[in-house]
Amino acid sequence: MAIVPLVFVLMRLYVRVYMKRIFGWDDLIIIVATACLVAYAAVCHVASTIGLGRHVTVVAENPNNLIDVAMLCDIGEALAIMACTLGKTSFAVTLLRIVVRRWMIIVLWFVIVTMNLVNVLAALFIFVQCKDPRHLWNSAIPSKCWPPDVFTNFCLFVGAYSGAQDFVLALLPWTIVWNLQMKKKEIGIAFAMSLGVFAGAASIVKTTFLVALSKKADFTWELVPLLYWAAVEDGLAITAAALSTLKPLLARVFPGSTINNNYNMISYPSAPKRKVFDNSQGETRTEIGHGSVHETESQTKILESQSPNRDETINMTTEVLVTYNRTS
């Protein structure tokens, strides 16, 4: 769940930087999210080598290992939270470059702000729930702490809210393309942009394991399912955000497929090539070059149908030169 998203993000960066020659905030955010996910995997791996995944009675045979596992779990939880929220934020920022309706923009900004707010608070609360944070992984250090249920209940709320935002971000692309003039095979764009629904499903499963946060008696064993599903949610969220931008790469790998005919909701159409047509009698010669017409049935319609202002539409320019050669 760390390597697969990393591969997809690298392919996304290849498309964005090498093929498209562009780099936006959503690209930077997804890089940071992937770095957090890889760091989370590394922390969990180190913790597993010294006792994570075993019962606490076994790990306690070396008290230092027990302290280190507890500290690494807290660090890993914070990294997992940030990887999750940044991966979803990257996808939301990508959608902001596509949508033009005001209510969609408001919804996306609401999702971005509230999702980051609650998740950043959750990451901070891991370390501030005790006056002396060292008490969290070393109970021998005295400190005054919150009641255990306070942090657990807040994490349950964050998990449920995060899962709800996954479904919002997954369904929003359908509101963009639902009423557009599209071929059935081109509905695949909406499916590709809606893969975050699987991250939402993983978030629901992860939330059911959040009660383990309050179980300190055997935390080295009880936390494992939660850590697993946190990685699954993070990996799916980042993969979904990266996959939605890979159409140009797939079109290059499969040049003869129907991928090239799909709508591209971000890039502008290129200028048509110059063509010459002759009739069979040799009496009429039609030369097509450049000119200016408004295209109403092409893929530019995907943006026009969403725009309340016609100045925001895209026009395709074509020049037509017709030459008649009359023979006697």
Salt bridges, closest charged atoms under 4 A:
ASP26 OD2 - ARG12 NH2 3.13
ASP26 OD1 - ARG16 NH2 3.88
ASP26 OD2 - ARG97 NH2 2.99
ASP27 OD1 - ARG12 NE 2.89
ASP27 OD2 - ARG16 NE 3.02
ASP132 OD2 - ARG134 NH2 2.92
ASP166 OD2 - LYS88 NZ 2.87
ASP218 OD2 - HIS55 ND1 2.70
GLU233 OE2 - LYS88 NZ 2.82
GLU233 OE1 - LYS206 NZ 2.81
ASP278 OD1 - ARG285 NH1 3.66
GLU287 OE2 - ARG274 NH2 2.40
GLU304 OE2 - HIS294 NE2 3.53
GLU304 OE1 - LYS301 NZ 3.84
GLU304 OE2 - ARG310 NH1 3.47
